[in-house]
Amino acid sequence: MIGNYFKAALLGLGMAAAGVGGASATTWDTHLVNNGVNGLGNTLSFTAGGITIATTGWTSTPSNGNFAASSINEYSGFGLGVCNATELSGSCGQPDHAVDNNVRNDFVLIVFGGNTVNGISVDITGIGYDSDVTYYSGTGATPTLTALNPSSAGLGSASTNLGSTLASGSPRTITIAGSAKWILIGAALPNNDGNLDYFKVRSITATATTVPEPASWMLMILGFAGLAAARRRLVATA
């Protein structure tokens, strides 16, 4: 009888552990369709693994450095590009519709729908230019970018990932350390080597931090209760 208590308790704990630790990496592909050139301040959303991420385009303006809302667009086979207000006043053709640092600095803001994720990587696609990247990430509230510039304390510290000339259509992976609820990724700022950077955001991969569901908590509680009951019976029969 005591052996049955132990078996039931261990079974409950095992099932609960499986429910808590079963998270796996999710990839959001952002290069599957052409959606045309959108207006300023639009949002493109992508769903995978039950999580919807929201992406928006932003540009640091040369007048005061603050971010201004831009247009974010998906290009089949390449990924997300950004057209700022100046580029939209023209045709915003190649290479302007990439994420670039030509006069103004373009960024893509990725928000993970309130989820905290880790194991983060961002794949970018080259269009024949240098591919240096600057990014920020955070676990707090999504920053209000219109009130910030790339040097603002509210963004935290910038990280830079240096690449090289990336042939058109060639991918490169940017690994982002730690956990995040949001990522802001753009062309290198400052552009120390003087080579203009242009790329598109092809996909995002991350693992959501799993929060135990009520059923998992109940299995854990029942498992520990079973172990306690078995121990009491063992003491009583000793």
N, C-alpha and C positions, 0 to 999 in steps of 0.2 A: 504493500500500500504506500509506504513511504517512497519507494522507487517510482511509483506512478506520479506522486506529487512533484518529485524532482523532474521527471520527464515533461510533465505538463508545464511546469514553470520555465524550464529551459526552452521549450517549444515557443512559448509566448514571448520570451525575451528575444529569441532568434527571429521570429516574425517581425517584431517591432524594430529590431536592428536593420532588417532588410528594408523596411518602410522608410527609416530615417536616412540610411546611407546609400540609397539607390540612384542618386543624381548622376546624370551623364552629360557630356558636352553637347551643346546645341550649336548648329551653324545657321546663321541667317544669310541667305544669298541675296545680294543686292545688285545683281548684274544680269537679270533674266529677261527684261523687257526694255523697250524704248518708250518712255512716257512723254516725250516732247519737252519743251522748255516751259517751266511753270513760272508763275508770278512770284514776286518777293514774299518771303515769310511763309511759304507752304511747308507742309509736313508729309513725308513719305513713311509709311508704316510697313513692317514686315513681321510675319508670325511664323514661328517654328517652335517645336517642343512645348506647345502650350503657352509660350511667352511672346508678347507683341512688343517689339522695340519701335521707338519713334526716332526718325532722323530729320534734322533740319540743317539748312545751310547758313553760314555766318561769315562775315568779312570784317577784318580790322581795317578801319579807314585811316588814310594818312593824315587827315586833318587833326584829329585828337586821339587816334588810336583805339577809340571805343568800338565795340562790335556793332554791326548793323545787320539786320536780317537780310538774307540773300535768297536766291532760288536754288533749290536742290532738285536734281534730275537724275533719273536712272537711264543708263546706256547699256544696251544689250551686249554681253560679252566683255564689258569693261567695268561697269560699276557706277557708283554715285559721283557726280560732279557738281560743282557750284558755279552759278552765274551771279556775280554781284551787280549792283545797280548800274555801274558804268558799263559793264559788259552787256547787260540787257538793253542798254540804249542802242547797241549795235545788234549784230545777229547772234552774238554769243556762240560763235562757231568754234572749230578746232583751232588752237588748243585752249581757248579761253574758257570753255565749259568744263575744264578739269578743276581739281583743287590745286591752286597755284599761289605763288608769291610774287607775281609780276605787278609791281607798284602797290597793290593791295594784297593782304594775306587771307586766303580762304580757309575755312574750317568746316568740318562736319561734326555736329553734336549728335551723339548717340545716347539715348536714354532707355534703360532696360525695364521700363514699366513698373518701377517701384521695387524691383528685385535687386538683391545684391548678388553679383556674379564674381567668379574668379577663373583662373586658367584662361585668361583673355588673350586672344590674338586677332589682329585685323589684317586681312589680305588686301594689298593695294595692287593696281594694275598700271603698268607704265604706258606712256604714249610717246616714248622716244626722247625724254628729257631726264635730267637729274631727278632723284627721288628721295631727297632728305625730308624727314618728317619731324614735326613737333607735336606733342600731345600732352594733355592734362587728364586727370581722372579723379573721381571723388566718391565717397560713400555717404555724403550728406545730401541735402536737397539740391535739386537741379539749379545751377546758377542762373540768375537773370542777366543774360549777357549784354543787354542794351545798357546796363549800368556799369559794365566792366571793360577793361582792356587786357591784352595779353600779359601785362605785368601786375595786374590786380591780385591782392592777397586772397580774394575770394575764390580764385581758381587754383590756389596751391602752387606747387613748384612745377615748372615745365620740364619735360623729358624730351631728349632729341635722339632720333634713330637715323644714323647717316647711311645713305645708300650710294648708288652710283647711277650712271645713265641706264635707264630701264627701257629696253626695246618695247615697241608698241605691242600691247597684248601680253607682255610678260608679267607674271605675278611676283610679289615679294611679301613676306610675312613680317608684321610688326608684333612683337610679343610685349604685352603690358603686364607688369608685375603687380601683385596684390589683388585686392578686391575693389569693386566699383559698382556704383549705381548709374554712373554716367561717364562718358568719355568725350573729350573734345580733341579731334585730330585734324591736323592741317599741314600745309607746306612749311618747311623750316623757317623759324623765326627766332633769332635773326638769321639771315641768310649769309653765314660767314664765308662760304667759299665763292660767293658771287655768281654761282650757276643757278639759273632759274629752275625751280622744281615744279613739276606737273605730274599729277597722278589721279586715279579714280579709286574709290573704296569698293572693292569687289565683294567682300564678305566679312562677317564678324562671327567669331566662335567664342563661346564662354560656357561655363558651368554654373547654374544657379545654386546658391546656398540653400540647401533643403531645410525647411522648417517642418518638424514632425506634425503630422495630421492628428486630429483627435483620436482616431482609431489606433494610431501607433502609440500614442501616449497611454491609451487604455490597456493595450497589450503589454506594455512595459510595466504598468502598475500591477496588473494581474500576475505577471511573471514574478515580480518581486514579492507580492503577497503569497504566491505559491511557495516560493523558497522559504519565506518566513514560517509558513504553516508547516512545511516539511521539517524545518529545524526544530520547531516546538514539539512535534511528534517524536522526533528522534531523541530529544532531551527527556521527554516523558517516559519513554520506553527503556532508557538507559539504566 
